[in-house]
Amino acid sequence: MRYLSLLLLGPWLLVLAWAFWAWSRSFHVTWQRRLYDAMAITLALIAAAGFALSAYDDVAIQQVGNFGRESGGIWKQVMPALYGYGAFAAILTTAVMVRRMLWRTRPR
């Protein structure tokens, strides 16, 4: 069950990684830009997996109370997905901003 959140989140992260990679094709593409894009996607995927796995370990499931079990079990899968998606989105958003600063076209 530890990797269920990554399995559920994986297809969406791949779609976002493809969109990040395909969006840069509309600009002048050099090997430096491709290397930068590949490293940004790799770093984002590694961070998403790391944050999701660490969040799985940190989630505390609530105990059974007077009125039965509370909704603690689902958070064992929801929180890792949220942490993983947040890390992935933060790194790709930062990569887009840095890419715009590095390869922006200068007015003539």
N, C-alpha and C positions, 0 to 999 in steps of 0.2 A: 504494500500500500504506500510505501515511501515515495515511489516514483510515479504514482498515479497523477499527481498535479502536473508534473512535467509532461506526461503523456497527453493529458488533456490540453495543456497550454502550447505544446510543441507545434501543432499545425498553424496556429495563429502567429506564433513567433516566426515561423518560416515564411508566411505570407508577408509580414512586415519586413523581414530581411530582404525578400525578393523585391518589394516596393522600393526599399532604400537603394538596392543595387540597380534596379531598372530606371529609377528617376535620374540617376547620374548619367545615363546614356544620352540624355538630351543636351548635355554639355560637351565641350571638347574633352575627349577622353585620352589620357596618357597613362603610362604604366604606373606613374607615381599615384595618380588618383585611384586607379584600380587597386593598388596595394593598400592605400589608405582605407578604401571602402571595405576590402576584405578583412583588414585588421580590425576595423570598427565593428563589423558584424561578428567576427570571431570573439572579440572581447565582450560584446553584448550577450552573445549566447552563453559564454562561460559565466559571466556575472549572473545571468538569469538562473542558470542551473545552481550556482553556488548559493544565491540568496534563497531560492526555493527550498533547497535541501536544508539550509540552516534554519529557515522558518518552520519547517516540519518538526525539527527537534525542539524548537522553542515554544510551540503552541501547547498551552496547558488545557487539558480537557476537564470540564467541570464535573464535579461529583454528583451523585444522585441526591436530590434534595427531598423535602417532605412531599412534594407533589410529583415525583418521578424524575426521570432524566431530562435535563435541559438540552438545549441545542448545541452542545459542545462538540459532538463527534464530527459534524460537517466542517467545522473550522480547521480541523486537522488537514483538510484538502484545500480549503478556500484560501487560507492565509499564505501557504507557499505559492499558490498561483498568483496572488496579488503581489507578493514580494518579488517574484520572478519577473512578472510583467512590468512592475515599476522599475526594476533595475535595467531591464532591456530597453524600455522606453526612455529612461534618463540617459543612457549611454548613446543611443541612436540620435536623440534630440541634440545632445551636446556635439556629437559627430557632425550633424548637419550644420550647426552654427559654426563650428571650427572650419568645416569645408568651405562654407560661404566666405569666411574671412580669408582663408588661404588662397582660394582660386576664384575670387571675384574678378570680374572684368573691370578694368580701369577706364574711365572716360578718356577719349582722345582729344 
